[in-house]
Amino acid sequence: MQLGTTLHHLAEQTERLSALDNFAGPLARTADRAMRHGRLKQVLSGSWLGHPLHPLATDVVIGSWTMAAMLDLRHGTDSDDAAKTLVGVGVLAAIPTAASGVSDWADTPDPGVRRMGLVHAASNVVALALNAASYLARRSGRATLGASLTGASALPLTIGGFLGAHMAYARGVGVSHTAFDERIAEWTPLDTEAPLGDHWDEARVHDLRVLAQVAEGQQARVVSATCTHCGARLRPEPSGGLLRCPADDSLFRGEDGAVLEGPATTPIPRFEARLAGNGVEVRSAGAG
């Protein structure tokens, strides 16, 4: 059996650790309540960045500790100082990185992914503890001990990194729920139950659910009806120009699909639209 297949099976076994449910559920609910206050959730989710924050933040942590380990191989005074700085940077960066990861994890309803997320987090906590101890050892002049501790952190860091990658690429955690929607290349009639007006109405184009309106001046607007963060069906706000997700409270601007409030990070897809006879034709943005 190939190594990749073996590792994949081990990750799947982690998802079956049902004993972790006693911790996962209460912890996720507590984390979600704590992070919903103010704009903290949007900051940790990456709504302001237009991209999930956690995967980007992990690069700083892993990169810092990896470079420190490489410098430790030189055993020079100058490299010892640089390695100490890099370990410290990684320790500091690990704090917001962990917070953003917990925020994303709390949004995940899948029990298997939650179990895997706990093991992923535990592995990274071990790596953090080892590198925090490494930094303290280096500050006290025990560079050799510090190098050993950073080297020892490679195993839990690798385990945590593999599980994180498995959640993202094998289980699709953090991937936009509209990422694999069909692209409408040609102008296609919109399937509506009634004539469109200046309020948002649900419609379909092929198998895609959309929201459509014909604003004053006969300008048609059509956007996806699916929240990119959780996949729930969007609902128009009373103001008329905004669309809200009832499941995670993300808010989108109907005009262009932009994210106004998180935890969503990806705009909802918009469609090019034109009036055609008594109806509306659409195609995916940029298809022409």
C-alpha positions, -999 to 999 in steps of 0.1 A, spaced: 0 0 0 13 34 -9 23 58 19 -3 84 8 -31 58 10 -19 47 44 -18 82 58 -53 89 43 -66 58 61 -50 69 94 -67 103 90 -100 86 84 -95 66 116 -91 99 135 -125 109 123 -140 78 140 -127 86 175 -163 91 188 -150 95 224 -138 130 214 -174 140 210 -177 146 247 -152 174 243 -159 186 208 -195 196 211 -193 217 243 -160 232 232 -173 242 198 -204 259 213 -183 278 239 -159 289 212 -187 301 190 -203 321 217 -170 337 227 -161 347 192 -195 360 180 -190 393 200 -185 424 180 -163 420 149 -140 394 164 -156 366 143 -151 385 111 -114 392 119 -106 356 128 -125 342 98 -107 365 73 -138 383 60 -117 415 58 -90 396 38 -113 379 13 -97 346 21 -98 323 52 -72 337 77 -61 304 93 -43 287 63 -23 319 56 -14 324 93 0 289 96 26 297 70 42 322 95 43 297 123 56 267 104 80 288 83 95 305 114 101 272 133 114 254 102 139 282 94 150 281 131 157 244 129 177 249 97 198 276 114 204 254 144 223 231 121 250 258 117 258 261 154 271 296 150 267 326 174 250 347 147 227 318 136 218 311 173 205 346 177 185 345 145 171 311 154 160 324 188 142 353 171 125 330 146 113 307 174 99 337 193 81 350 162 66 316 156 54 314 192 38 348 190 22 341 156 8 308 169 -17 327 192 -38 344 165 -33 314 143 -48 291 169 -77 315 175 -85 317 138 -84 279 136 -107 275 165 -131 300 149 -132 279 117 -135 246 136 -165 259 156 -183 265 123 -179 229 112 -210 207 119 -195 175 107 -187 153 137 -158 135 120 -142 168 110 -146 181 145 -128 150 159 -100 154 135 -98 191 143 -93 183 180 -64 160 172 -50 186 148 -52 213 175 -37 190 202 -7 182 180 -1 219 173 -4 227 210 23 202 218 45 218 191 38 253 205 47 241 241 80 227 228 89 258 210 79 281 239 102 260 261 128 263 233 127 301 233 130 302 271 160 279 270 177 300 242 171 331 262 189 316 292 219 307 271 210 270 266 211 271 228 217 233 224 186 225 245 166 250 226 176 234 193 167 200 206 132 212 217 126 229 183 137 197 166 114 176 187 85 198 177 88 187 141 68 155 147 37 170 163 39 199 138 40 175 109 10 155 123 -10 187 128 -1 199 94 -11 167 77 -44 166 94 -50 203 86 -43 196 49 -66 165 50 -95 186 64 -90 213 37 -83 192 7 -99 158 14 -129 171 34 -133 205 19 -133 225 51 -131 262 43 -138 257 6 -165 279 -8 -198 261 -12 -201 276 -47 -166 267 -58 -178 238 -80 -211 252 -92 -217 248 -129 -204 277 -151 -230 290 -175 -210 297 -206 -238 307 -230 -268 331 -225 -294 309 -208 -330 318 -199 -337 322 -162 -364 299 -150 -388 320 -128 -423 313 -115 -435 349 -120 -423 381 -137 -393 397 -119 -397 430 -101 -376 453 -80 -375 428 -51 -354 397 -50 -371 365 -62 -358 329 -62 -351 314 -96 -331 287 -113 -306 285 -142 -300 248 -150 -296 232 -115 -283 264 -98 -305 283 -73 -302 321 -78 -318 353 -66 -328 378 -93 -344 412 -95 -352 438 -122 -344 472 -107 -356 505 -118 -345 514 -153 -350 477 -163 -315 466 -151 -315 429 -142 -293 416 -114 -287 379 -107 -265 363 -80 -262 329 -64 -287 321 -37 -261 300 -18 -240 312 11 -204 306 2 -195 299 38 -220 273 49 -242 265 19 -275 278 33 -300 295 12 -297 333 13 -327 356 22 -332 392 12 -330 418 39 -360 442 43 -338 470 29 -339 452 -5 -302 456 -15 -287 431 10 -288 393 13 -283 375 46 -275 339 55 -299 327 82 -275 300 93 -243 319 100 -255 355 97 -231 364 69 -243 395 49 -237 400 12 -244 430 -11 -268 420 -38 -254 444 -64 -221 426 -67 -221 397 -42 -195 413 -19 -191 402 17 -202 429 41 -202 408 73 -186 375 80 -179 348 88 -181 343 50 -149 353 32 -158 346 -4 -183 368 -23 -213 350 -37 -211 345 -75 -228 370 -97 -241 365 -132 -242 387 -162 -279 393 -170 -298 409 -198 -335 413 -206 -347 391 -234 -384 393 -244 -405 388 -213 -377 372 -193 -341 374 -183 -311 356 -198 -279 350 -177 -244 336 -180 -216 334 -156 -195 365 -150 -165 366 -173 -179 338 -196 -182 361 -226 
